[in-house]
């Protein structure tokens, strides 16, 4: 059971990136997923959630209108399109599985991908 | 979407017990029995330690326990060990959003 993020990097303010999260070892299409970020030296912050069939999508106020979560169950992949990036979006971005057996616990996490917003 | 309130730091000696509190409101902690706790060592991804407020995932030591009263959840670690030194975060589902606590740094003296 594994999640592997990719797509992070250094981007200028106002720029965009597409973060990806590849799932393996479990039936990805069964699980809702979260993106969670952590600014350097700071705590965890929930970013966005998507249900198993993409029916329900939610965002933190801090990213609403700028970030878009999506998934492709055929490719076992989760995505986060991040636009209009600001310095305060600089963080490690984790994808995390919302547990079913461990009900509403984030029971599997990726290793994270780093987004740095700087001119 | 205000963060849940945790103490910034706690400490204890090996073998002792410590408790970390997590205070929210009736919008999340008080309304949902869906508080979870995560352990994070430096440079590592968080690890689920407690879910549904009191339940332990398979493989998590029985030294870790959770409880809830009203708008406050708590994580207790008994028989402190050196490897317990880490950051701990509470988290509550809130109907559509998720809210994390600010984190607590546990130091094992």
Contacts between the chains, C-beta under 8 A, distances in Angstrom:
chain1	res1	chain2	res2	distance
A	34	B	98	6.6
A	36	B	46	7.9
A	36	B	98	8.0
A	36	B	100	7.8
A	43	B	3	7.3
A	43	B	87	8.0
A	43	B	89	6.4
A	43	B	100	6.2
A	43	B	101	7.3
A	43	B	102	4.9
A	43	B	103	4.1
A	44	B	38	7.3
A	44	B	40	7.9
A	44	B	46	6.6
A	44	B	89	5.2
A	44	B	91	7.5
A	44	B	100	4.5
A	44	B	103	7.1
A	45	B	100	6.3
A	46	B	91	7.7
A	46	B	97	6.7
A	46	B	98	3.9
A	46	B	99	6.8
A	46	B	100	6.2
A	49	B	96	7.6
A	49	B	98	6.8
A	56	B	96	7.7
A	58	B	96	4.6
A	58	B	97	6.2
A	60	B	1	6.1
A	60	B	97	7.0
A	61	B	1	5.6
A	94	B	45	6.1
A	94	B	46	7.5
A	96	B	46	7.9
A	99	B	48	7.4
A	99	B	51	6.5
A	102	B	48	6.4
A	102	B	51	4.7
A	102	B	55	7.5
A	102	B	57	5.1
A	103	B	34	7.4
A	103	B	51	6.3
A	103	B	52	5.6
A	104	B	34	4.4
A	104	B	36	6.9
A	104	B	51	6.6
A	104	B	52	7.0
A	104	B	93	5.1
A	105	B	36	4.5
A	105	B	48	4.7
A	105	B	50	7.7
A	105	B	51	3.1
A	105	B	52	7.4
A	105	B	57	6.9
A	106	B	36	6.7
A	106	B	38	7.2
A	106	B	46	7.3
A	106	B	48	6.0
A	106	B	91	7.3
A	107	B	48	5.0
A	107	B	51	7.5
A	107	B	57	6.5
A	109	B	45	4.1
A	109	B	46	5.7
A	109	B	47	7.5
A	110	B	45	6.7
A	111	B	45	5.8
A	112	B	45	6.2
